[in-house]
Amino acid sequence: MLTINLIRENKDFVIERLRIKNFDAAEAVEKILGLDQTRREIQSKCDQMQADMNRISKEIGSMMKEGRKDEAALAKEKTYSLKEEIRSLSERLVILENEVKTEIIKLPNLPHNLVAHGHGAEDNINVREGGSIPVLPGTALSHWDLIKKYDIIDFDLGIKLTGAGFPVYKGKGARLERALISFFLDEAVKAGYTELMPPILVNEDSGFGTGQLPDKEGQMYHVGLDNYYLIPTAEVPVTNIYRDVILDSENLPVKNVAYTPCFRREAGSWGAHVRGLNRLHQFDKVEIVQIAHPDNSYECLDQMVSHVEGLVSKLELPYRILRLCGGDMSFTSAMTYDFEVWSAAQKRWLEVSSVSNFESFQANRLKCRFRDKGEKQNRLVHTLNGSALALPRIVAALLENNQTEQGIAIPEVLKPYTGFDIIN
């Protein structure tokens, strides 16, 4: 979330930058500043009363030594009165602080100055493309037909066991899924990321820390009895490892990678674009996370983009990288690059990764700070994450783009992981 100091000292800047995200913050900012001003006035009054009470308490000691008991008694009554007023004002302060926080968390993160104004995907900026788009014969099949033909993923069995959007991977389909996970993890470890295996259930504090709560609770599966949430991404547990932590600047950036299953309700999704593997309620994903020094976080973002680009290149998938416009960005992001791969049979681009810098937005929620050497004051870190990669649409593109008369060819880089060259 934004800091009150940022809003207080840069009111017009905050309002202007949030317009890039098509968010009119003027009324909300005025409300926040009004509440904050009242809070500051009450705090000042409390501080003055506390100082008065401390002064009077010292005077009472002198009065008692000098035998001025009646004056001391009146002074004691004054301290009792001040103590009661301070208690009452302190209760009001707590209420005001909560009201300020409640209003601030409704504000999205400010977009970076390179983020363009726009309303949706059509306004995103194509940064670059790579790979060659394959030309398939007219008899080419979509991945959902290939899946049935080679019996590698069973959607009907998933419906029987759970419901729509929970497929069962079988035989070479399961081995391909496992191969991709291992490949992505190994590549991340080579790039200096420390592998973690986090829980896939998180509490409310974790959901709040990375911005899923209270913004996206309707998209998460909730375990009501224990008040836990199934994670929509490994970003949530991995980033929350650093909640309430103060790091040394010498240890930045912290780089973690984790594979987890991910769970998203995807309420309201429908149509041809969600067919097959295009959109699932449960899917596998490898996530990279960095906790960075604010001075270097955009260098870290570029490194993460290059890392993901290397993965799709090694898989021999045609891809494009988009820098999202303000209207297509998430609530929490300051800058996001999306990766899309070409699905040859569907003849459309499929999003397979988002790589984002959240600057200090998540860190302020997490209370994750660092200390520079020789400095006494702590500062908020910057947090970043990226899909490296999400598997369903990668699998869809691999199946469609690599189909031959003999079967589905496996990319060279995956063969040591799958143990087979072709799905037939």
C-alpha positions as CSV (number, residue, x, y, z in Angstrom):
1,M,0.0,0.0,0.0
2,L,1.0,3.6,-0.4
3,T,2.6,5.4,2.6
4,I,0.8,8.2,4.3
5,N,4.0,10.3,3.9
6,L,3.9,9.9,0.1
7,I,0.2,10.9,0.0
8,R,0.7,13.8,2.3
9,E,3.8,15.2,0.6
10,N,2.9,14.5,-3.0
11,K,-0.9,14.7,-3.2
12,D,-1.2,16.0,-6.7
13,F,1.5,13.5,-8.0
14,V,-0.4,10.6,-6.5
15,I,-3.7,11.7,-8.1
16,E,-2.1,12.2,-11.4
17,R,-0.2,8.9,-11.5
18,L,-3.2,6.9,-10.6
19,R,-5.1,8.4,-13.5
20,I,-2.7,6.3,-15.7
21,K,-4.4,3.3,-14.1
22,N,-7.8,4.9,-14.9
23,F,-8.3,5.4,-11.1
24,D,-9.8,8.7,-9.9
25,A,-8.2,9.1,-6.6
26,A,-9.0,12.8,-5.9
27,E,-11.9,12.2,-3.5
28,A,-10.2,9.3,-1.7
29,V,-7.0,11.2,-1.2
30,E,-8.8,14.2,0.2
31,K,-10.6,11.9,2.6
32,I,-7.3,10.3,3.7
33,L,-5.6,13.7,4.2
34,G,-8.6,14.9,6.2
35,L,-8.5,11.9,8.5
36,D,-4.7,12.2,8.8
37,Q,-4.9,15.9,9.7
38,T,-7.4,15.1,12.5
39,R,-5.2,12.3,13.7
40,R,-2.1,14.5,13.8
41,E,-4.0,17.2,15.7
42,I,-5.2,14.7,18.3
43,Q,-1.7,13.2,18.5
44,S,-0.2,16.6,19.1
45,K,-2.8,17.3,21.8
46,C,-2.0,14.0,23.4
47,D,1.7,14.7,23.3
48,Q,1.2,18.1,24.9
49,M,-1.0,16.6,27.7
50,Q,1.6,13.9,28.4
51,A,4.3,16.6,28.7
52,D,2.0,18.6,31.0
53,M,1.3,15.5,33.1
54,N,5.0,14.7,33.4
55,R,5.8,18.3,34.4
56,I,3.1,18.4,37.0
57,S,4.2,15.0,38.4
58,K,7.7,16.5,39.0
59,E,6.1,19.5,40.6
60,I,4.1,17.4,43.0
61,G,7.3,15.9,44.4
62,S,8.7,19.4,45.1
63,M,5.4,20.5,46.7
64,M,5.4,17.5,49.0
65,K,9.0,18.2,50.1
66,E,8.0,21.8,50.9
67,G,4.9,20.8,52.8
68,R,2.5,22.3,50.3
69,K,0.1,19.3,50.6
70,D,-3.1,21.1,49.5
71,E,-1.4,22.3,46.3
72,A,0.0,18.8,45.8
73,A,-3.5,17.3,46.1
74,L,-4.9,19.7,43.5
75,A,-2.0,18.9,41.2
76,K,-2.7,15.2,41.6
77,E,-6.4,15.7,40.6
78,K,-5.1,17.6,37.6
79,T,-2.9,14.6,36.6
80,Y,-5.9,12.2,37.0
81,S,-7.9,14.4,34.7
82,L,-5.2,14.6,32.1
83,K,-4.7,10.8,32.3
84,E,-8.4,10.3,31.5
85,E,-8.3,12.8,28.7
86,I,-5.2,11.1,27.2
87,R,-6.9,7.7,27.5
88,S,-10.0,9.0,25.7
89,L,-7.9,10.6,22.9
90,S,-5.7,7.6,22.5
91,E,-8.8,5.4,21.8
92,R,-9.9,8.0,19.2
93,L,-6.4,7.8,17.7
94,V,-6.6,4.1,17.3
95,I,-9.9,4.5,15.5
96,L,-8.6,7.2,13.2
97,E,-5.4,5.2,12.4
98,N,-7.6,2.3,11.3
99,E,-9.8,4.6,9.2
100,V,-6.7,6.0,7.5
101,K,-5.4,2.5,6.8
102,T,-8.8,1.3,5.6
103,E,-8.9,4.2,3.0
104,I,-5.2,3.9,1.9
105,I,-5.5,0.2,1.1
106,K,-8.2,1.0,-1.4
107,L,-5.6,2.9,-3.5
108,P,-3.7,1.0,-6.2
109,N,0.0,1.2,-6.5
110,L,1.4,4.1,-8.5
111,P,2.6,3.0,-12.0
112,H,6.2,3.6,-13.1
113,N,6.7,6.6,-15.3
114,L,7.4,4.4,-18.3
115,V,3.9,2.9,-18.0
116,A,1.6,4.2,-20.8
117,H,-2.0,5.3,-20.2
118,G,-4.4,2.8,-21.7
119,H,-7.7,1.0,-21.1
120,G,-6.9,-2.7,-21.9
121,A,-4.8,-5.3,-23.7
122,E,-5.2,-3.4,-27.0
123,D,-3.1,-0.6,-25.5
124,N,-0.2,-2.7,-24.3
125,I,3.2,-2.0,-25.9
126,N,4.9,-4.8,-27.8
127,V,8.5,-4.6,-26.6
128,R,10.0,-7.4,-28.8
129,E,9.3,-10.8,-30.3
130,G,11.3,-13.9,-30.8
131,G,11.2,-17.3,-32.4
132,S,9.5,-18.4,-35.6
133,I,5.8,-19.0,-35.9
134,P,5.3,-22.6,-37.3
135,V,3.1,-23.2,-40.3
136,L,0.8,-26.2,-39.7
137,P,-1.2,-28.1,-42.2
138,G,-4.9,-27.7,-42.5
139,T,-5.4,-31.0,-40.7
140,A,-3.6,-29.7,-37.5
141,L,-5.4,-30.3,-34.3
142,S,-6.0,-28.0,-31.3
143,H,-4.4,-29.1,-28.0
144,W,-7.7,-30.3,-26.6
145,D,-8.0,-32.7,-29.5
146,L,-4.4,-33.8,-29.3
147,I,-4.9,-34.5,-25.6
148,K,-7.7,-36.9,-26.4
149,K,-5.9,-38.5,-29.3
150,Y,-2.8,-39.4,-27.3
151,D,-4.7,-39.9,-24.0
152,I,-2.3,-37.7,-21.9
153,I,-4.7,-35.5,-20.0
154,D,-8.2,-36.4,-18.8
155,F,-10.7,-33.5,-18.3
156,D,-13.7,-35.8,-17.7
157,L,-11.9,-37.7,-15.0
158,G,-11.1,-34.4,-13.3
159,I,-14.7,-33.5,-13.4
160,K,-15.6,-36.8,-11.8
161,L,-13.0,-36.3,-9.0
162,T,-13.5,-32.6,-8.4
163,G,-15.1,-30.5,-11.1
164,A,-14.4,-28.6,-14.3
165,G,-10.9,-27.0,-14.5
166,F,-9.2,-29.8,-12.4
167,P,-7.6,-32.1,-15.1
168,V,-5.9,-35.4,-14.4
169,Y,-2.5,-35.7,-16.2
170,K,-1.7,-39.3,-17.4
171,G,1.3,-41.2,-18.8
172,K,3.5,-39.0,-21.0
173,G,1.3,-36.0,-20.1
174,A,2.2,-36.3,-16.4
175,R,5.9,-36.9,-17.3
176,L,5.9,-33.8,-19.6
177,E,4.4,-31.8,-16.8
178,R,7.0,-33.0,-14.3
179,A,9.8,-32.5,-16.9
180,L,8.8,-28.8,-17.3
181,I,8.7,-28.2,-13.6
182,S,12.2,-29.7,-13.1
183,F,13.6,-27.8,-16.1
184,F,12.2,-24.5,-14.9
185,L,13.5,-25.1,-11.3
186,D,17.0,-26.1,-12.5
187,E,17.2,-23.0,-14.8
188,A,16.3,-20.8,-11.8
189,V,18.8,-22.4,-9.5
190,K,21.5,-21.9,-12.2
191,A,20.5,-18.2,-12.3
192,G,21.2,-17.9,-8.5
193,Y,17.7,-18.4,-7.1
194,T,17.3,-20.5,-3.9
195,E,14.7,-23.2,-4.2
196,L,11.9,-23.3,-1.6
197,M,8.9,-25.6,-1.0
198,P,6.3,-23.4,0.7
199,P,2.9,-24.2,2.0
200,I,0.0,-24.0,-0.4
201,L,-2.4,-22.7,2.3
202,V,-1.9,-19.2,3.7
203,N,-3.5,-17.1,6.4
204,E,-5.2,-13.7,6.1
205,D,-2.0,-11.8,7.0
206,S,-0.2,-13.4,4.1
207,G,-3.0,-12.6,1.7
208,F,-3.0,-9.0,2.9
209,G,0.8,-8.8,2.7
210,T,1.0,-9.4,-1.1
211,G,-2.3,-7.6,-1.9
212,Q,-4.7,-10.5,-2.6
213,L,-6.7,-9.4,0.4
214,P,-9.0,-7.6,0.6
215,D,-8.8,-7.0,-3.2
216,K,-9.2,-10.5,-4.6
217,E,-10.7,-12.7,-2.0
218,G,-13.5,-13.7,-4.4
219,Q,-10.9,-15.3,-6.7
220,M,-9.3,-17.4,-4.0
221,Y,-10.6,-20.7,-2.6
222,H,-11.3,-20.3,1.1
223,V,-11.0,-23.0,3.7
224,G,-13.7,-21.6,6.0
225,L,-13.2,-23.9,9.1
226,D,-9.6,-22.8,9.5
227,N,-9.8,-19.5,7.7
228,Y,-7.0,-20.3,5.3
229,Y,-6.8,-19.6,1.6
230,L,-5.4,-21.9,-1.2
231,I,-2.7,-19.9,-2.8
232,P,-3.3,-18.4,-6.3
233,T,0.5,-18.3,-6.8
234,A,3.7,-19.1,-4.9
235,E,4.3,-15.4,-4.8
236,V,2.1,-15.2,-1.7
237,P,3.9,-17.6,0.7
238,V,7.4,-16.9,-0.6
239,T,7.1,-13.1,-0.4
240,N,5.5,-13.4,3.1
241,I,8.6,-15.2,4.4
242,Y,10.0,-11.6,4.7
243,R,7.0,-10.1,6.5
244,D,8.2,-8.2,9.6
245,V,11.8,-8.8,8.6
246,I,14.7,-6.3,8.5
247,L,17.3,-7.3,6.0
248,D,20.9,-6.0,5.6
249,S,21.5,-4.2,2.3
250,E,24.5,-6.4,1.7
251,N,22.2,-9.4,1.4
252,L,20.1,-7.8,-1.3
253,P,18.7,-8.9,-3.7
254,V,17.2,-12.0,-2.1
255,K,16.3,-14.5,-4.9
256,N,13.9,-17.4,-4.3
257,V,12.2,-19.9,-6.7
258,A,9.3,-22.2,-5.8
259,Y,7.1,-24.7,-7.6
260,T,3.6,-25.0,-6.3
261,P,0.2,-26.0,-7.6
262,C,-1.9,-22.8,-7.8
263,F,-5.7,-22.4,-7.3
264,R,-7.9,-19.8,-8.8
265,R,-11.7,-19.7,-8.9
266,E,-11.7,-17.6,-12.1
267,A,-15.3,-16.7,-11.4
268,G,-17.1,-15.5,-14.4
269,S,-14.8,-17.0,-17.0
270,W,-16.5,-18.5,-20.0
271,G,-16.2,-18.9,-23.8
272,A,-13.8,-20.5,-26.3
273,H,-10.7,-18.8,-24.8
274,V,-11.0,-20.9,-21.6
275,R,-11.3,-24.2,-23.5
276,G,-8.8,-27.1,-22.7
277,L,-5.7,-25.9,-20.9
278,N,-6.3,-22.2,-21.6
279,R,-7.8,-21.6,-18.2
280,L,-7.9,-23.9,-15.2
281,H,-8.8,-23.8,-11.5
282,Q,-5.8,-25.8,-10.5
283,F,-2.5,-25.6,-12.4
284,D,1.3,-25.9,-11.9
285,K,3.6,-22.9,-11.8
286,V,7.2,-22.1,-11.0
287,E,7.6,-18.7,-9.5
288,I,10.6,-16.5,-9.1
289,V,10.7,-13.8,-6.4
290,Q,13.2,-11.1,-5.6
291,I,13.5,-8.8,-2.6
292,A,15.6,-5.9,-3.9
293,H,17.2,-2.6,-2.9
294,P,15.1,0.3,-4.2
295,D,18.1,1.6,-6.1
296,N,18.5,-1.6,-8.1
297,S,15.0,-3.0,-8.4
298,Y,14.5,-2.2,-12.1
299,E,17.8,-3.8,-13.0
300,C,16.4,-6.9,-11.2
301,L,13.2,-6.6,-13.2
302,D,15.2,-6.6,-16.5
303,Q,17.2,-9.6,-15.3
304,M,13.9,-11.5,-14.5
305,V,12.5,-10.6,-17.9
306,S,15.7,-11.9,-19.6
307,H,15.4,-15.1,-17.5
308,V,11.9,-15.8,-18.6
309,E,12.8,-14.9,-22.2
310,G,15.6,-17.5,-22.0
311,L,13.1,-20.2,-20.9
312,V,10.7,-19.7,-23.8
313,S,13.6,-19.5,-26.3
314,K,15.0,-22.8,-25.1
315,L,11.6,-24.4,-25.5
316,E,11.7,-23.1,-29.1
317,L,8.4,-21.3,-28.7
318,P,7.6,-18.1,-30.6
319,Y,6.9,-15.4,-28.1
320,R,6.3,-11.7,-27.6
321,I,7.0,-9.5,-24.6
322,L,4.4,-6.8,-23.8
323,R,4.8,-3.9,-21.3
324,L,1.3,-3.4,-19.9
325,C,-0.5,-0.2,-20.0
326,G,-2.0,1.4,-16.9
327,G,-5.5,0.0,-17.6
328,D,-4.3,-3.6,-17.9
329,M,-2.0,-3.7,-14.9
330,S,-2.8,-5.3,-11.5
331,F,-3.8,-3.4,-8.4
332,T,-0.4,-3.9,-6.8
333,S,2.1,-3.5,-9.7
334,A,4.2,-0.5,-10.6
335,M,5.4,-2.1,-13.9
336,T,4.6,-5.4,-15.5
337,Y,5.8,-7.3,-18.6
338,D,3.7,-10.1,-20.0
339,F,5.0,-13.0,-22.0
340,E,2.8,-14.6,-24.6
341,V,3.6,-17.6,-26.8
342,W,2.0,-18.4,-30.1
343,S,-0.5,-21.3,-30.2
344,A,-0.3,-22.5,-33.8
345,A,-3.6,-24.5,-34.0
346,Q,-5.6,-21.9,-32.1
347,K,-3.8,-19.1,-34.0
348,R,-3.6,-16.8,-31.0
349,W,-1.2,-15.6,-28.4
350,L,-1.4,-17.2,-25.0
351,E,-0.2,-15.4,-21.9
352,V,2.3,-17.6,-20.0
353,S,4.1,-15.2,-17.6
354,S,3.8,-11.9,-15.9
355,V,6.9,-10.3,-14.5
356,S,6.3,-7.4,-12.1
357,N,8.0,-4.8,-9.9
358,F,5.8,-3.8,-7.0
359,E,8.3,-1.3,-5.7
360,S,7.5,-0.7,-2.0
361,F,3.8,-1.3,-2.3
362,Q,3.8,-4.9,-1.0
363,A,6.8,-4.1,1.4
364,N,4.8,-1.5,3.2
365,R,2.0,-4.1,3.8
366,L,4.6,-6.7,4.8
367,K,6.6,-4.3,6.9
368,C,9.7,-5.6,5.1
369,R,12.6,-3.3,5.5
370,F,16.4,-3.1,5.0
371,R,19.2,-1.1,6.6
372,D,22.1,0.4,4.6
373,K,25.5,0.0,6.2
374,G,26.2,3.0,8.4
375,E,22.6,4.3,8.4
376,K,20.3,4.1,11.4
377,Q,16.9,4.4,9.7
378,N,15.3,1.4,8.0
379,R,13.8,1.7,4.5
380,L,11.2,-0.3,2.6
381,V,12.6,-2.9,0.2
382,H,11.2,-3.4,-3.3
383,T,9.5,-6.7,-4.2
384,L,9.3,-8.4,-7.6
385,N,8.0,-11.7,-8.9
386,G,7.4,-13.5,-12.2
387,S,6.0,-16.7,-13.6
388,A,8.9,-18.8,-14.8
389,L,6.8,-20.4,-16.0
390,A,3.1,-21.2,-15.7
391,L,2.6,-24.6,-17.3
392,P,-0.9,-25.1,-18.8
393,R,-0.6,-22.7,-21.8
394,I,3.1,-23.7,-22.3
395,V,1.9,-27.3,-22.6
396,A,-0.9,-26.2,-24.9
397,A,1.6,-24.4,-27.2
398,L,4.1,-27.2,-27.1
399,L,1.5,-29.8,-28.1
400,E,0.1,-27.7,-30.9
401,N,3.3,-26.3,-32.4
402,N,5.2,-29.5,-32.3
403,Q,2.6,-31.9,-33.8
404,T,3.7,-34.1,-36.6
405,E,2.3,-37.1,-38.5
406,Q,4.4,-39.3,-36.2
407,G,3.3,-37.6,-33.0
408,I,4.2,-34.6,-30.8
409,A,8.0,-33.9,-30.9
410,I,9.7,-33.0,-27.6
411,P,12.0,-29.9,-27.6
412,E,15.7,-30.9,-27.3
413,V,16.1,-29.1,-24.0
414,L,13.3,-31.2,-22.4
415,K,14.4,-34.7,-23.7
416,P,16.8,-35.3,-20.7
417,Y,13.9,-34.6,-18.4
418,T,11.1,-36.5,-20.2
419,G,13.2,-39.6,-21.1
420,F,11.3,-39.7,-24.4
421,D,11.5,-37.9,-27.8
422,I,7.9,-38.0,-28.9
423,I,4.4,-38.4,-27.7
424,N,2.6,-41.0,-29.8
